[in-house]
């Protein structure tokens, strides 16, 4: 099984991520929300995920910094 690589894009890595994204000929993205009811009155978009290479993904949180416990840093 391939190792999965998840990259959290925080403020310090954002410009580098944009340069990398701009160099891709195609990519997929997905909005992440705080719930499963996508059109509910309390549903908020909390981040966006990007992928252009198998087993590698990038996540940009919209709600601030990610807790280091969650990212494993």
C-alpha positions in Angstrom: 0.0 0.0 0.0 1.3 3.5 -0.9 2.1 5.9 1.9 -0.4 8.8 1.9 1.1 12.3 2.3 -1.1 15.1 3.7 0.4 18.6 3.6 -1.1 21.4 5.8 -0.7 24.7 4.1 -0.4 27.4 6.8 0.5 31.0 6.4 4.2 30.4 6.3 3.8 27.9 3.4 1.1 29.6 1.4 3.2 31.4 -1.2 5.2 28.3 -1.8 2.0 26.3 -2.2 0.6 28.8 -4.7 3.8 28.6 -6.8 3.5 24.8 -6.8 -0.2 25.0 -7.7 0.5 27.4 -10.6 3.0 24.9 -12.0 0.3 22.2 -12.4 -1.5 21.6 -15.7 -4.5 20.2 -13.8 -5.7 19.5 -10.3 -8.7 18.5 -8.2 -10.1 20.4 -5.3 -12.7 19.8 -2.6 -14.3 22.2 -0.1 -14.4 20.9 3.5 -17.2 21.9 5.8 -18.0 21.6 9.5 -20.9 19.1 8.8 -22.5 16.6 6.5 -25.5 18.8 5.7 -24.1 20.8 2.9 -26.8 23.4 2.6 -27.7 23.7 6.3 -28.0 27.2 7.9 -25.1 26.4 10.2 -22.8 24.8 7.7 -19.5 26.7 7.2 -16.7 26.1 4.8 -13.6 25.4 7.0 -11.0 24.6 4.4 -10.1 23.5 0.9 -8.2 20.4 -0.2 -6.1 20.1 -3.4 -4.6 17.1 -5.2 -2.7 16.6 -8.4 -0.5 13.6 -7.6 -1.7 10.2 -6.4 -1.4 9.7 -2.7 -0.5 13.4 -2.0 -2.9 16.1 -0.9 -2.7 19.7 0.4 -5.2 21.2 2.8 -5.7 25.0 3.5 -7.6 25.6 6.7 -9.8 28.7 6.6 -10.5 28.8 10.3 -7.0 29.5 11.6 -4.0 27.4 12.5 -4.4 23.6 12.8 -3.6 22.1 16.2 -0.2 20.3 16.1 -1.8 17.2 17.7 -4.1 16.9 14.6 -1.2 17.2 12.1 1.3 15.0 14.0 3.9 17.8 14.0 
